[in-house]
């Protein structure tokens, strides 16, 4: 059956493949699966390890050197630290994400030589490295909020970044705060988002967010075998208007909406999602 699925993907148009995916028989476990019980699954499933696990760190450290090497020279930025194969540098989705980040960084740094950045969920400091590769003359006072294990190893691999595993990073203000693919991992995301918004001086960049238009926000199980993390996660799929409403109520105006990459199929979901991003600017009183 897996061979038939492979042949189908080769012969059918991509849009048709995605529309038929929920009906296609498969023995493979879905990467994302709808959880009607929501965040209560944290108490019911002992296999949910989250990000602060050794297997995640091992996988990320193993790719760090190849990731940094890809940033040298003038090659394309179509690669991702989340991808197991760092020899792939022409992926359009990865390239789009990195060039979108470059646009945001350039706008935040307009007519200045140094900016302060908080990367909420920034891994080992990957986007600091990307930013310096694209804007080597720009001074980046870069802070990264992460889980304790990621902070510990990030300090070793990327000492230029200020790593923080608690909320002390929210005791100062930043020219730019980026929440890139991490907001969904917080059950109390509304409170987290409001606290982050309170310390944004100018720009707030929320990226790689799974959203739906009609359904209420819901929780999914994320299986991470494809990343070699071997640690399942719970994450949120947001109702788009609910999410945007929280940001706007915190005093921000949307400057630009972004198309990020093809959204994954969620098994059993009441509505399939899209992956979006937005750049906001603090309103001037």
Secondary structure, DSSP 4 states (H G I P E B T S, - for coil): -HHHHHHHHHHS-HHHHHHHGGGS---SPPSEEEETTGGGHHHH-TTB--SSSHHHHHHHHHHHHHHHHHTSTT---B--TTSS-TT--B-HHHHHHHHHHHHHHHHHTTT-SEEEEEEET-TTTHHHHHHHHH-TTSEEEEEEE--HHHHHHHHHH-TTSEEESSGGGGGS-EEEEEEES-GGG-TTHHHHHHHHHTTEEEEEEEEEEEEESSSPPEEEEE--GGGT---BEEEEEEEHHHHHHHHHHTTEEEEEEEE-SPPPPEET-SS--EEEEEEEEEPP-
